[in-house]
């Protein structure tokens, strides 16, 4: 086994453990919970993987992490897997062809993905069924969760940047 292949196995194993840890933190009641709202950490972790490793690895991580999130969410099974897959592939491709890998761009990609995911869930789970007080629910539950997730995305971004530079020492730094 070559050194490069061994390094990739270790790197993706560490990434998988971080995504699994983010899932545990996200789904544990009372852990990192502020006023009854907990951050949604798995999607920003997968976006960071897509940014640093490309669209294929990001898409695979996004799909399987989405399946994990589907097992603990109230949405239709496969919703998160499909959304994560599309967002991670788009983030990976956008980083390759459009954006640089700056912290600000990664944070904006994470914020955009989290915002779109929650808006899609809000629309398909609540608006289509015409529930009462939808605007109050959006402003008291979903918007604070988006803000809290974007705050927790910054340490995730820094962690993945450090891990990527550690495992890929020959690559140019941006």
Residue, then its C-alpha position, 0 to 999 in steps of 0.5 A: x500500500x502506497x503512502x498516498x493511498x494510506x493517507x487518503x484512507x486515514x483522512x476519509x476515516x477521520x472525516x467520517x468520524x467527524x461527520x458521525x460526531x456532528x450527527x451525535x451532537x446534532x441529535x442528542x437532546x440538550x447538547x449544545x441546545x440554546x433555548x430549545x434550539x440545537x444546531x444542524x451540524x451535519x450539512x455544514x460538515x459535508x459542505x466543508x468536505x465537498x469544498x476541500x475534497x471535491x464534488x465526488x467525495x462531498x456527494x458521497x459523504x452528503x448522501x450517506x450523512x443525509x441518510x443518517x439525518x433521515x433516520x432521526x428527522x420527521x421528513x420523508x425518508x430520503x429527503x435529507x439524502x437527496x438534498x445533501x447530495x445535491x448541495x454537496x455536489x454543487x458546493x464542490x463544483x462551485x469551489x472548483x470552477x467559481x470560488x476560491x477556498x476562502x473561509x468567507x466563501x465556505x461560510x457563505x456556501x454553508x449558510x446558503x445550503x442550510x438556509x435552502x434546506x430549511x426553507x425546503x423542509x418548511x415548504x414541504x412539511x408545513x406550507x403545503x399542509x396549510x398549518x396555522x401560524x406559519x410565520x411565527x413558527x419560521x421566526x421562532x424555530x427555523x430562523x434561530x436554528x439557521x443562525x445557530x448553525x451558521x455560528x457553529x459552522x465556523x469551527x467546523x470550517x477551521x477544523x476541516x481546513x486544518x485537517x486538509x492541510x495536514x493530510x495534503x502537505x504538497x498541495x498549494x495553500x490558499 
